[in-house]
Amino acid sequence: MIDKSAFVGRDIVHWDLHRGNLLVADGALSAVVDTDFSVVGDASFDLVTLALSSLTLPCEAGVRSRLFGSAFDGLDDLKAQSYLAHLFIRILDWPIRRGQLDEVDFWLARADELLKI
């Protein structure tokens, strides 16, 4: 049985942290927008969300690996796999509804790579 207390957090979690919700001015983060669904939880969830969303963007050398390192280093396996599974379900919902099979295939392949099933 999973101990639910392992998922209790005290951070403000955006819940949908990706590049489109980050505003940059003069090369620095100036705001985080679209906070309608923010909750109290584990900030690591936002880092995992941001890392996963980076898979669809071009990144300078080393950026993606540093982002994944920040998201997953020190995160226990139960949380990492739970956060990823939750995100893959959410991410796959839109392309399935819209019949975008290439995007579905892309995300299913990433799930195969990242989930330890």
trRosetta pair geometry for C-beta under 8 A, 3 or more apart (Angstrom, degrees):
i j d omega theta_ij theta_ji phi_ij phi_ji
2 6 7.1 -94 176 33 87 129
2 78 7.1 156 -134 -161 111 135
3 6 5.0 95 87 -21 93 102
4 7 6.0 -59 -170 35 55 106
4 8 7.5 72 137 -41 72 90
5 8 5.3 -28 -156 -1 54 120
6 76 7.7 -76 -172 63 122 142
6 78 6.4 6 137 99 150 140
6 79 7.0 -138 146 -62 105 97
7 41 7.7 -26 165 -153 81 94
7 42 6.9 -99 -163 -18 57 128
7 79 7.1 159 -99 -105 76 93
7 82 7.4 -85 -95 113 122 159
9 13 7.0 67 92 -40 145 123
9 40 6.6 -173 90 154 83 69
9 41 4.2 57 53 169 128 35
9 42 3.5 -156 -76 -61 144 58
9 43 7.0 175 -177 -12 140 59
9 45 7.9 -121 -16 -4 164 113
10 40 6.7 -16 -140 -174 30 105
11 40 7.1 146 71 -157 35 59
11 41 6.3 -45 64 80 84 46
11 42 6.1 68 33 -143 119 19
11 43 3.7 -92 153 -41 166 94
12 38 5.9 6 -178 -179 92 119
12 39 7.9 159 -154 83 52 28
12 40 6.6 -43 -97 -101 48 57
12 43 7.5 35 62 -86 46 96
13 38 6.4 161 80 -155 48 67
13 39 5.3 -22 61 66 102 75
13 40 7.0 104 11 -157 94 10
13 41 4.1 -28 -6 54 144 106
13 42 6.7 35 -76 60 133 36
13 43 6.1 -155 -91 -94 80 46
13 45 5.5 24 -147 64 134 120
13 46 5.5 -163 -148 -42 76 105
14 17 4.3 96 69 -60 139 94
14 21 6.9 139 174 127 141 148
14 32 6.3 -98 -100 164 135 134
14 34 7.9 64 -174 92 106 80
14 35 6.3 -85 -135 -116 78 76
14 37 7.9 61 161 79 47 79
14 38 5.6 -36 -121 -100 35 88
14 46 5.2 83 30 -113 98 123
14 49 7.7 -135 75 68 104 150
15 37 4.5 -95 76 108 150 105
15 38 6.1 -159 1 -97 108 35
15 39 6.0 74 -60 11 123 98
15 45 7.6 2 -103 121 48 125
15 46 7.5 -46 -39 -87 23 87
15 49 7.7 123 173 -63 20 166
16 21 6.3 118 109 -35 88 157
16 34 6.4 -69 83 121 124 119
16 37 6.4 73 -10 56 111 122
16 49 6.9 -142 -136 176 21 149
17 21 6.2 -117 -132 72 42 131
17 22 7.6 54 -164 -52 79 102
17 32 7.3 -27 -119 -151 93 124
17 46 4.2 59 7 -160 147 92
17 47 7.8 -10 83 -61 145 27
17 49 4.9 109 54 90 85 124
17 50 4.9 -42 117 -60 107 95
17 53 7.7 -152 105 10 59 143
18 21 5.7 84 55 16 62 100
18 22 7.6 -131 107 -7 31 98
18 49 6.7 -96 -59 145 80 96
18 50 6.3 178 -98 -111 45 58
18 53 3.9 -136 -121 -170 107 171
19 22 5.8 -67 -148 35 36 109
19 53 6.6 -163 -4 129 84 125
19 54 7.8 107 -39 -91 111 65
19 57 6.4 87 -17 -69 153 157
20 34 7.9 20 115 6 90 148
21 32 6.1 34 143 -165 93 72
21 33 5.4 -143 -158 65 69 70
21 34 4.7 -92 -121 43 111 117
22 29 6.0 -58 -171 -129 106 100
22 31 7.8 161 -158 87 43 51
22 32 6.0 -21 -104 -107 63 69
22 33 7.9 -165 -73 20 17 80
23 29 7.4 98 76 -160 52 58
23 30 5.1 -64 107 66 96 93
23 31 4.2 7 48 56 121 91
23 32 7.5 -151 17 -73 82 23
23 33 6.1 65 -26 -17 111 112
24 27 6.7 3 173 -132 112 11
24 28 6.6 159 -154 76 78 24
24 29 5.9 -49 -100 -96 73 41
24 30 6.2 130 -135 5 20 92
25 28 6.5 -31 70 62 62 76
25 30 4.1 35 14 -40 106 146
26 30 8.0 89 33 -59 82 120
29 32 7.6 11 180 -55 115 81
32 35 6.7 81 117 -67 94 107
35 38 4.6 -3 -176 -29 88 123
41 45 6.0 -9 121 15 127 141
42 45 5.2 103 82 -16 85 97
42 79 7.1 -78 113 -152 167 133
43 46 5.5 -42 -167 29 58 113
43 47 6.8 57 140 -17 74 100
44 47 5.4 -53 -152 37 43 113
44 48 6.3 45 150 -20 71 102
44 71 6.9 114 -167 -161 75 58
44 75 5.3 146 -171 -101 144 119
44 79 6.7 39 99 149 141 135
44 83 7.2 -106 119 -70 93 161
45 48 5.8 -54 -150 36 32 110
45 49 6.3 35 150 -21 64 106
45 83 5.3 -157 -118 -127 73 121
46 49 5.4 -52 -147 35 34 115
46 50 6.3 33 155 -18 66 105
47 50 5.7 -51 -145 38 32 111
47 51 6.3 34 154 -19 64 106
47 67 7.8 -171 -172 -176 83 72
47 70 5.7 -123 -162 121 130 93
47 71 3.9 -176 136 -108 98 74
48 51 5.7 -53 -145 37 31 112
48 52 6.2 29 156 -17 64 108
48 71 4.7 129 -82 -173 50 119
48 72 7.2 87 -98 -68 89 76
48 75 7.5 108 -65 -126 115 174
48 80 7.2 175 -105 -135 135 61
48 83 4.5 64 84 137 167 137
48 84 6.6 -111 180 -67 129 67
48 87 6.7 -150 127 -29 106 150
49 52 6.0 -58 -148 38 26 108
49 53 6.3 23 156 -17 63 110
49 83 7.9 -104 -47 175 72 109
49 87 6.1 -170 -102 -110 71 132
50 53 5.8 -57 -145 38 29 110
50 54 6.6 40 152 -33 61 101
50 67 6.5 -118 119 -170 99 118
50 71 7.0 -165 64 -81 88 123
51 54 5.7 -50 -158 19 32 117
51 64 7.7 104 -153 -162 76 68
51 67 4.7 167 -106 137 81 98
51 68 4.8 115 -157 -91 131 58
51 70 7.5 -178 -70 66 118 86
51 71 4.0 -79 -23 -17 143 157
51 72 7.4 -85 56 -25 177 94
52 55 6.1 -34 -175 -1 44 114
52 84 7.3 157 -80 -122 134 75
52 87 5.5 114 50 143 172 150
52 91 7.3 -118 145 -58 129 149
52 110 7.6 112 -151 153 89 141
53 56 6.5 -53 -176 27 53 105
53 57 7.4 33 138 -8 72 114
54 57 5.5 -73 -154 44 51 108
54 59 6.0 29 -177 -57 110 137
54 63 7.6 -148 -163 123 140 100
54 64 5.3 173 133 -117 132 88
54 67 5.5 85 -13 94 164 159
54 68 8.0 -124 59 -51 135 83
55 64 7.6 94 -84 -142 53 129
55 110 6.0 63 168 -113 168 145
56 106 8.0 75 -95 146 93 144
59 63 4.0 -136 174 71 115 122
59 64 4.6 137 65 -42 158 94
59 67 7.8 -103 -138 2 157 134
60 63 4.9 87 60 -22 76 122
62 65 5.7 -66 -151 45 45 108
62 66 5.9 43 156 -22 78 108
63 66 5.9 -61 -151 38 28 108
63 67 6.2 27 154 -20 65 109
64 67 5.6 -55 -146 37 32 113
64 68 6.3 29 156 -15 67 105
65 68 5.8 -52 -144 40 32 108
65 69 6.2 38 152 -23 63 106
66 69 5.4 -53 -147 36 32 116
66 70 6.3 34 154 -20 65 103
67 70 5.8 -51 -148 35 30 110
67 71 6.4 27 153 -17 63 109
68 71 5.6 -57 -145 39 33 112
68 72 5.9 -7 170 10 70 116
69 72 6.7 -75 -131 51 21 84
69 73 5.0 18 -178 -23 68 121
70 73 6.8 -28 -97 29 15 105
71 75 7.1 -28 145 -11 54 145
72 75 5.1 -91 -149 38 42 120
72 80 5.7 58 -133 -119 93 125
75 79 5.3 -114 -179 87 94 118
75 80 4.8 116 118 -66 115 95
75 83 7.8 -48 176 16 143 141
76 79 5.2 85 63 16 79 102
76 80 6.9 -150 95 -8 36 93
77 80 5.6 -56 -140 39 31 113
77 81 6.0 22 165 -12 67 110
77 116 7.3 -42 -163 42 111 144
78 81 6.3 -63 -146 42 22 103
78 82 6.1 20 158 -17 62 114
79 82 5.7 -60 -140 41 29 110
79 83 5.9 27 163 -19 67 109
80 83 6.1 -58 -146 37 23 107
80 84 6.3 19 158 -14 61 111
81 84 5.8 -56 -143 41 30 110
81 85 6.1 32 158 -21 66 107
81 115 6.3 90 -141 -140 87 73
81 116 6.1 -78 -96 38 123 92
82 85 5.9 -54 -143 36 27 110
82 86 6.4 28 157 -18 62 107
83 86 5.9 -56 -150 37 28 112
83 87 6.3 23 155 -15 64 111
84 87 5.8 -61 -146 41 30 109
84 88 6.2 30 158 -21 67 106
84 111 7.6 146 157 -127 105 71
84 114 5.5 -148 -154 128 147 119
84 115 5.8 -173 117 -82 131 82
85 88 5.9 -53 -145 34 28 109
85 89 6.7 30 156 -18 61 104
85 115 6.4 85 -76 -114 80 125
86 89 6.0 -59 -158 33 29 110
86 90 6.6 23 151 -13 65 109
87 90 5.6 -57 -148 40 35 110
87 91 5.8 32 157 -20 71 110
88 91 5.7 -53 -136 40 30 110
88 92 5.9 27 164 -18 65 111
88 107 6.4 152 -146 167 82 106
88 110 7.6 -169 -109 93 107 98
88 111 4.6 81 -135 -95 149 115
88 115 7.2 -47 -17 -49 156 127
89 92 6.2 -61 -144 39 23 106
89 93 6.8 42 154 -43 59 98
90 93 5.9 -43 -159 4 31 118
91 94 7.3 -59 -176 25 36 100
91 107 5.3 -173 119 -138 118 145
92 95 6.5 -69 -155 48 46 98
92 96 5.7 44 155 -24 79 115
92 104 6.3 70 -147 -129 89 75
92 107 5.3 -167 -82 105 83 144
92 108 7.3 73 -106 -62 127 76
93 96 6.1 -70 -152 38 23 110
93 97 6.3 19 159 -17 65 111
94 97 5.9 -60 -148 36 29 108
94 98 6.2 4 163 0 66 114
94 100 7.8 -3 124 33 78 126
94 103 8.0 -50 96 122 92 144
95 98 5.8 -66 -138 52 33 100
95 99 7.8 -102 172 62 59 13
95 100 3.9 -89 -150 67 89 105
95 101 7.6 161 160 -65 109 16
95 103 3.7 -146 -114 93 150 120
95 104 4.8 -163 114 -56 123 75
95 107 7.1 161 32 9 141 132
96 99 7.7 32 -179 -69 27 32
96 104 5.9 93 -73 -97 70 122
100 103 4.2 18 124 25 115 117
100 104 6.5 147 94 -20 66 86
101 104 5.3 -51 -144 36 39 116
101 105 6.2 41 156 -20 69 103
102 105 5.8 -53 -149 37 30 112
102 106 6.4 36 150 -24 63 104
103 106 5.4 -46 -147 31 35 117
103 107 6.5 25 158 -11 66 105
104 107 6.3 -63 -150 42 28 102
104 108 6.2 26 155 -18 66 110
105 108 5.8 -56 -141 39 29 110
105 109 6.3 32 158 -21 64 106
106 109 6.0 -62 -158 34 25 110
106 110 6.7 21 150 -15 63 106
107 110 5.4 -50 -146 36 39 112
107 111 6.3 44 151 -23 67 101
108 111 5.4 -48 -148 33 35 115
108 112 6.6 40 151 -21 63 101
109 112 5.6 -49 -152 32 34 114
109 113 6.6 33 150 -18 64 105
110 113 5.5 -55 -150 37 35 113
110 114 6.0 6 162 -1 70 116
111 114 6.4 -70 -134 49 26 93
111 115 5.2 2 -180 -1 70 120
112 115 7.0 -45 -103 43 14 93
